[in-house]
Every structure is written in structure tokens, then in C-alpha cells.
């Protein structure tokens, strides 16, 4: 389903109003952003973790948020905010999750108004994470190719470490695809000749501009030094041949997909690597039965 906040009348506007209020509380935007990332990492929300790809903060800060206690890239105020973030997010882990020292350290760096904004922001991110995870709002929703939305999440040691989606290379115009027959496909008009559209329309020519979601996720991990070896790749479609080759060379050991891609050579490659036969896969749409491990 769609995000529940978009389905329930007035819900999106209410949450957006809270977001706006917390943003006006005087907490630096960079602090709010790393808080958002840390909460989303803890909750395993791929859609929210993926938003870090658009950040203007340094790569060192973004890739070490999960290890902020040892990393030298954060101020004392940011460390206090991150400690409060983890405690308020993991409230079921111990009897007194937000203990007095954690709260006192946060209060030492933030006045009442900014501390209130920080707490509201932590609560809101947890809300967004739970809405996204419950209804599986995945990275595919960020795809910029009109033809098909594909999302990927790579998990390692029980946590999502990187996400990706298909789209044009960084800094280049988004993909544009248009119907070139008289069917009205893509123009929100009734179809006239379905056979003509399926066989002749430019809309059905595979996109050669977009980078596949699997390749984007692996490239992002390599660029920022995020280890993925031994991890599991979750994807909307089974990988094409080129992406299958990247998956093997990246050291990923398992692939889980929802639907079969039209280019099944990647699936054949992964199955051969595992010693299985691709014909053993069940009908598309059965994600549980279409799991592919290899190694």
C-alpha cells in the first residue's frame, strides 16, 4: 500500500506541521540530519537511510554516524544529541532507556526550546521509520527512470548498510521516455491499439541511460568505504547479467528478489554459482520462494 500518512486524510499535513515546528527549534540542520540517519539505521528503514545520498555533509561524517562514539568528526553537542537519539529510539532495550546522565548532557548543550525540538524530531523519525518499514516503503520509490522503479537494500550483520535505486548517473538529466504510438499510453488517455504499443512503441525499448539499482548500491558502498562482503542484497527484480557479475565480485552471498527481470542471465549466473538451476524458482511475486543464495 501507499504510505499510511498519505492514505489517511489530514495525517500527512499533521506530521508535516510537526516536522516544520521541530525544524524551527534552533537545532542545526546538520545535527538534525545525522539524528535522522542514526534513528533510521537502528530501525532498518531503507527509504530513510537512502535519503542520506542527497546530503551535503562530508562522507566521513555520514559513514561513521553508526560509530559516532569513536569517530572524530562530531562535536560534543552532536554526540550528546546522538546519545539521546539512541536512548530514545531503543526504549525497549532497558528499564531506564533515557537515564539522567544522557538527559543532563543533552540539556547542557541545548536550551529548553532546542531540546524540545530535538526530542520531537527523534519521535517523528521513529514514526516515519515505522510507517515505512511496516508497509515496505522501499528505496524503489526514489527511482528517477520513468520506465520502471527498482530499489535495492544491502544488509550485513542484521542491519541495512546501503540502499540504491535506478536512475541516471549523478549530475546528469533524469531519464525521459515517451509513448510514440497512437495508443495514448503514458498520456492518461484510453488505449487504441494495444498490439501496436506492445510491438512498436519506443516506450518498450529498454532504457540505456539509467544505472541499475544494484550497481548504484554497490558503487555507493565502494565510494564511501562501506563493507558489503558476506551481505544479502534485497531487490525488486532479479539482477541482470552485469549486475549479477557485480554482486559476485562484491562478495555478496545472497540475493532476495520479488520479480524476475526480463534478462535472466544474471539469475542463471547466481544459480550456477550456487549450484542450483534457475528453473527451480517459483512464480514471480512470491518473494519468500524466490530467495536466491549462492557462494
KARA-V719695 format. One record per helix or strand. SS is the DSSP state (hx for helix, st for strand). FROM is the first residue (numbers start at 1). TO is the last residue. If there is no record, write none. Layout:
# KARA-V719695
ss={SS	SS}
from={FROM	FROM}
to={TO	TO}
This chain:
# KARA-V719695
ss={hx	hx	hx	hx	hx	hx	hx	hx	hx	hx	st	st	st	hx	hx	st	hx	st	hx	st	hx	hx	st}
from={4	11	29	46	59	65	76	100	112	139	151	159	167	194	202	210	213	232	241	254	265	278	291}
to={7	23	43	54	63	67	89	109	134	142	156	165	168	200	204	211	223	237	249	259	274	280	293}
